[in-house]
Each structure stands twice: as structure tokens, then as C-alpha cells.
């Protein structure tokens, strides 16, 4: 972090390696979170956070991760027949044992009652912390919505002849 433009920051092999390892650990947690959300796997979701972390999804939910996980799993099970969360533009700014992380997320949801496709464009604004024995995990997350649209009609969740997906550990990705 600092005020120098990115191209003007001093680098050396040791700090580059360290920064790369931090980014890998952060990305691993982010992608595991998305997989957990889409597979309804509470263990994967929880593993992205430190115990006692705070998740802020606005008025819908704001509180500790221990309450967030059962809440979000219930919402996803009750409202949607399928979801797919994709991340991009992941920016990690590290300062010691804290990293400010911003990620763009496209969250696609098939509405269970109508079959409509609802897509949310948003950002996760996270504070990651490195803690002994736990590594780099989310200590605070804020969801920042940018836009949403819904396509009415019926979305085909499973094209004919394809292996079926599952929103649990029977999904092919767990094999």
C-alpha cells in the first residue's frame, strides 16, 4: 500500500514471492466461498472466514459469520433452484497482517418459483486478516450491490445429455 503509482513501487524477489503467496491464499478463500455458496456447503463458506468475522449484506443480513452461514443457506435453498457466483477484478492491498480486498462478483440465481434468471452485479469489499494457525481469511465483508436484472421466463438448468449438477456434496466437483 502506499502512495506510489503501482509501477513505481520498489520490488525485490522476497517481497514479490511473499505478496504472491498472500494473493494466492486470498483468492483461494474467495473461490472456496463461491463454491460453498453454489454447492450449499456451509463448511466451505465458513472456512473462508475467521471465527467471529462480520458479514454485512445490508438490511437483509448484518452480523457474525456463525449466524450468516445458516441464514444464507436458508435463503439460497428457499428462493433459488441454482446459483453461480463468478469473481473478477480481484484487488489485494496488503499492509502487514491485514489486506483490503475488493472483488467484482456476478451472482446468477435461478428463481425457484418462476424459473426466471436474476443476475446481480456487485462487489465484495473485504478485510482479510492473517492470524496464527488460521492463515488469511475474511474478518469483515461488505456486499456492495451495483445493479441487478431479471429475465423472466424459464431457465433450463440442465441441458439434455449433460451430467447433473447438485447443490450438495454429491456434485461431480467433489468426486
C-alpha positions in Angstrom: 0.0 0.0 0.0 1.4 3.5 -0.2 1.1 6.5 -2.4 3.4 5.5 -5.2 1.9 4.6 -8.5 1.9 0.8 -9.0 4.8 0.9 -11.5 6.9 3.0 -9.1 6.8 0.6 -6.1 10.1 -0.9 -5.2 10.2 -4.7 -5.5 12.5 -7.4 -4.6 12.3 -11.2 -5.1 11.5 -11.9 -1.5 8.7 -9.4 -1.2 7.3 -10.4 -4.6 7.1 -14.0 -3.5 5.5 -13.1 -0.2 2.9 -10.9 -1.9 2.2 -13.7 -4.4 1.6 -16.2 -1.6 -0.8 -13.7 0.1 -2.7 -13.2 -3.1 -3.0 -17.0 -3.7 -4.3 -17.5 -0.1 -6.8 -14.7 -0.5 -8.0 -15.9 -3.9 -8.3 -19.5 -2.6 -10.6 -18.3 0.2 -12.7 -16.2 -2.2 -13.1 -19.0 -4.7 -13.9 -21.5 -1.9 -16.6 -19.2 -0.6 -18.2 -19.0 -4.0 -18.0 -22.8 -4.4 -19.6 -23.2 -1.0 -22.4 -20.8 -1.8 -23.2 -22.5 -5.1 -22.9 -26.0 -3.6 -24.8 -25.0 -0.4 -21.7 -26.2 1.6 -21.6 -24.4 4.9 -18.2 -25.8 5.8 -16.6 -24.2 2.7 -18.4 -20.9 3.3 -17.3 -20.9 7.0 -13.7 -21.8 6.1 -13.3 -18.5 4.1 -13.9 -16.5 7.3 -12.2 -16.2 10.7 -14.4 -17.2 13.7 -16.3 -14.1 14.8 -16.0 -12.4 11.4 -18.8 -10.0 10.4 -20.7 -10.2 7.1 -22.7 -7.2 6.0 -25.3 -7.9 3.3 -27.1 -4.6 4.1 -30.6 -4.7 5.6 -31.0 -8.4 4.6 -28.3 -9.6 7.0 -25.6 -7.9 9.1 -23.9 -10.0 11.8 -21.4 -12.7 12.7 -20.4 -15.4 10.2 -21.7 -18.0 12.6 -25.3 -16.6 12.0 -24.6 -15.7 8.4 -23.9 -19.2 7.2 -27.3 -20.8 8.3 -29.1 -17.6 7.1 -27.6 -17.6 3.6 -28.0 -21.3 3.2 -31.7 -21.0 4.0 -32.2 -18.1 1.6 -30.4 -20.0 -1.2 -32.4 -23.2 -0.6 -35.8 -21.5 -0.3 -35.5 -18.9 -3.1 -33.3 -20.4 -5.8 -33.0 -23.7 -7.7 -29.5 -22.9 -8.9 -26.8 -20.3 -8.4 -23.5 -19.4 -10.0 -21.1 -16.9 -8.4 -18.2 -15.7 -10.5 -15.4 -13.3 -9.4 -13.2 -11.0 -11.3 -11.1 -7.8 -10.8 -9.7 -9.1 -7.5 -7.5 -6.4 -6.0 -5.4 -7.2 -2.9 -3.7 -4.4 -0.9 -1.7 -5.8 1.9 -0.5 -3.9 5.0 1.2 -6.4 7.4 -1.3 -8.9 8.7 -4.2 -7.1 7.1 -5.3 -7.0 3.5 -8.0 -4.9 1.9 -9.6 -6.9 -0.9 -12.1 -5.8 -3.5 -13.7 -8.3 -5.9 -16.3 -7.9 -8.6 -19.0 -10.6 -8.4 -21.6 -11.7 -10.9 -24.1 -13.7 -8.9 -26.6 -15.6 -11.1 -29.7 -17.1 -9.5 -32.5 -19.2 -10.9 -35.7 -18.2 -9.0 -37.2 -21.4 -7.7 -40.9 -20.3 -8.1 -40.7 -18.8 -11.6 -37.6 -20.2 -13.3 -36.5 -16.6 -14.0 -32.9 -15.7 -14.1 -31.8 -13.0 -11.6 -28.3 -11.6 -12.0 -26.6 -9.3 -9.5 -23.5 -7.3 -10.3 -21.8 -6.3 -7.1 -18.5 -6.0 -5.2 -17.3 -7.8 -2.1 -15.3 -5.3 -0.1 -13.4 -7.5 2.4 -10.9 -7.0 5.2 -8.7 -10.1 5.3 -6.5 -10.8 8.3 -3.7 -13.2 8.8 -3.9 -15.0 12.1 -1.6 -17.6 13.6 -2.8 -21.1 12.9 -5.7 -19.9 10.7 -3.9 -18.1 7.8 -5.6 -15.5 5.6 -9.3 -15.3 6.0 -12.1 -12.8 5.9 -12.5 -10.8 9.1 -15.2 -8.4 7.7 -17.2 -8.5 4.4 -19.5 -5.9 2.9 -21.6 -6.6 -0.1 -21.8 -3.5 -2.3 -24.5 -4.0 -5.0 -24.1 -2.1 -8.3 -27.1 -3.4 -10.4 -29.5 -6.3 -10.8 -31.6 -7.5 -13.7 -34.1 -10.3 -14.1 -35.0 -12.2 -17.2 -38.5 -13.7 -16.9 -39.3 -17.0 -18.5 -37.9 -20.3 -17.7 -34.2 -21.1 -17.5 -33.1 -24.6 -18.4 -30.9 -25.7 -15.6 -29.8 -29.0 -17.1 -29.2 -29.2 -20.9 -30.1 -32.6 -22.2 -27.3 -35.2 -22.1 -25.1 -33.4 -19.5 -24.0 -34.7 -16.2 -26.3 -33.3 -13.5 -25.1 -30.8 -11.0 -26.1 -31.0 -7.4 -26.2 -28.4 -4.6 -24.5 -30.6 -2.1 -21.5 -32.9 -1.9 -22.9 -35.3 -4.5 -21.9 -32.8 -7.1 -19.3 -34.0 -9.6 -16.8 -31.4 -8.3 -16.5 -33.3 -5.0 -15.5 -36.6 -6.7 
